[in-house]
Amino acid sequence: MAVQSPSQPSPPAFSGVKFRESLTAYLFILPAVAIIALFGLFPIGYSLYMSLYDWIVQQGDFIGFEHYQTILGDLPGTIAFAAGLSLFVVAYLVWDRAFKQLDNGKLIAGAVGALVLIAGGFVTSFGWGRMIEGTTNADFLLGLPITLYYAIFSVPVQLSFGLIIAYLLYQNIKGKEVFRMLYFLPYVTPAVAAAAVFRTIFSPRETSVANQAVGLFGLEPLRWLQDARPITEILFGVQWEGFWAGPSLALMSIVFLGWWMYTGYNAVIFLAGLGSIPRDLYEAAEIDGANQVQVFRYITLPLLSPVTFYLSVIAFIGTFKAFNTIYVMRERSALGTVDTASIVIFDTFRAGRRYGLAAAQAIILFIIILAMTQVQNKIFGEKVFYG
Amino acid sequence: MASQVSTYEGEPIDVSGKYRIQSSAGMFALYALLVIGVAVVIVPFFWMLMTSLMTLGESLNRAWIPAVPQWDNYIRAWDEANFGEYFVNSIIITVVTVFGILIMSTLAAYAFARIKFPGRELIFALLLTTLMIPESVTMIPNFLGIRGDVLGPTLLCAPGNAEFMTTIWGTFFPCDGWINTLQALSIPFMGSAFSIFLLRQFFAQIPWELWDAARIDGAGHLRFLVQIVLPNSLAPIMTVAIFAFIGAWNSFLWPLIVTTEDTWRPLAVGLYNFVTDAGSELNLMMAGSVITIVPILILYFFTQKQFTEGIVTSGLKG
């Protein structure tokens, strides 16, 4: 954020004037700051406080970290899990940075990185196993892989479709304005209304729009939002268990809505990014005889990297916070396969009335989001080319 | 370099054509792809509109276009399914919220941009951190706060205090809290760190000579803000207003928690209840969706340029 402090003539030396200036300023910021402090900052502290109590509608006994124990199951398991995840990051850093000075550095880095990666995978799944075994309320833990599926299947597709559309619109076409306006429409559509429409589009009725569409390819009608089976089973007929079975068809239907809603937004931002790539670079490439693919690979993509980074951070955090569309589209017969972390928190709060437990879940989600932003900044922030 | 940087529209100023598709076959493929994309975007809207005009029988069968448009559906959705009331609620909530955001954000942004005071950078940084906090973290304490659990019962609603609660204080801060009130649905949204951030960027660029001149004329900060800064900042204020409008209109999670009856229930929550009600008729549901979407679309079509510009500047420079 390129926030520049306004260059300001130094205020008069009279301390009385200074004092009055400051007073005016405090009065000006008071309403907004009071509201943000009350409804934005204070709740974080209060959530922490609540999470330490047995709080079911009414405040109960102080129970310390018992809620966290309930959610995470097992402290050593949690530590192992977190350590395993950090090994993934380490593996990436080794693979990316270490041994660069050596002659056969790439080979060594690759080997070491792979070892660390395998170790990370092992430790992670060991820790996860202990957590699942130890937890007395698995809803939140089970919600985490679902949240991850939701992010992984949403973000890359939204970004690449967005980039493709932006690249097409960047060509010399007529009616660019109209196209851009239409592509942007889903982004401004109220999420609940869009979800209401997609809920019926992906309904299991034989006559639903989605089933008519698969019917065009001669496929049998599917149960979409009501189908709890993992997509690997539907696509390949395999009966996998656990994380590698992938998201359910119900979750994928919600992911489709995400593609529909956010692709246009990404396209508009990418288009602006394309427009700000200096023209002389293209001219230089032309003189050097580069072809279109090379120009795209070596000029367009690197120069777009700040935009791509920004969009992926926004989108990733967005999917971890996502609530509205999932909540509206979720069906009982999806058997909880669409319940991401935010949905679990809301259920614990509203349906379960376990305010203390829900607050603890929310705190954990907040920590996860903070950690993810940090990692994204560390790993990818430095790779970004800022011109 | 400045001359080659494009406008937000991605409209590069006569870039040489070499790296753009030129052959007619290529152009055909280009348009074909773009049109397919547009079709994917438009079909749900089209389907929604058509279904909202069907009879119930048509909407449940394979029909794509109603035999006879049933405009009556809208009247039924408006009256029987109560979308009329939700619509009016949404309008009031949104207008109140937008005005609140505009007034508070302008004042705060002005102070952050143009007055030096102790703690300025710190307070501003604190405000910005709230942009990262998920709603699920804040919702539970805020719900308790609105319900009056945090302060109300313990402090003011003690039995000995009954007389005090019959005063004007009690009408604004009743013991049963702000559940089902306009305040609960608007005030928490009025402090908008995002709006303050956007406006501050702009206010900081207003020349200091103007302030010096105004000060010589005896104007204080408030008068300078109202008479000089605001008339010169209509574009960013408009952008903030549009974002605020859309945010308020689309908000769902918070209104879902703090409304238990129809009095102040906004469209998003009303539509959600209708959608998840087992006996709801599909055609009326789509009519309700249209009613929810149309105001936003109208706003979008009329303020498109502002809108995209706002998205891009907040996106790229934020």
Interface residues (C-beta under 8 A of the other chain):
Chain A: M1 A2 V3 Q4 S5 P6 S7 Q8 P9 P11 E21 S22 T24 A25 Y26 F28 I29 P31 A32 V33 A34 I35 I36 A37 L38 F39 G40 L41 F42 P43 I44 Y46 S47 M50 I164 I165 A166 L168 L169 Y170 Q171 N172 I173 K176 E177 F179 R180 M181 L182 Y183 F184 L185 P186 V188 T189 P190 A191 V192 A193 A194 A195 A196 V197 F198 R199 T200 I201 R205 T207 V209 Q212 W260 G264 Y265 V268 I269 L271 A272 G273 L274 G275 S276 I277 P278 R279 D280 Y282 E283 A285 E286 Q292 V295 V307 Y310 L311 I314 I317 F320 K321 F323 N324 Y327 V328 A341 S342 I345 F346 F349 R350 Y355 A358 A359 A362 I363 L365 F366 I369 L370 T373
Chain B: M1 Q4 V5 S6 T7 Y8 E9 G10 E11 P12 I13 V15 S16 G17 K18 Y19 R20 I21 Q22 M27 L30 Y31 L33 L34 G37 V38 V40 V41 I42 V43 P44 F45 W47 M48 T51 L60 N61 R62 I103 M104 S105 L107 A108 Y110 A111 F112 A113 R114 I115 K116 F117 P118 R120 E121 I123 L126 L127 L128 T129 T130 M132 I133 P134 E135 S136 V137 T138 M139 I140 P141 N142 F143 L144 G145 V150 I187 P188 M190 G191 S192 A193 I196 R200 Q201 A204 W208 D212 G220 H221 L222 I246 W249 N250 F252 L253 I257 L267 A268 V269 L271 Y272 V275 T276 L282 M285 M286 G288 S289 T292 I293 I296 L297 Y300 F301 Q304 F307 T308 I311 V312 G315 L316 K317 G318
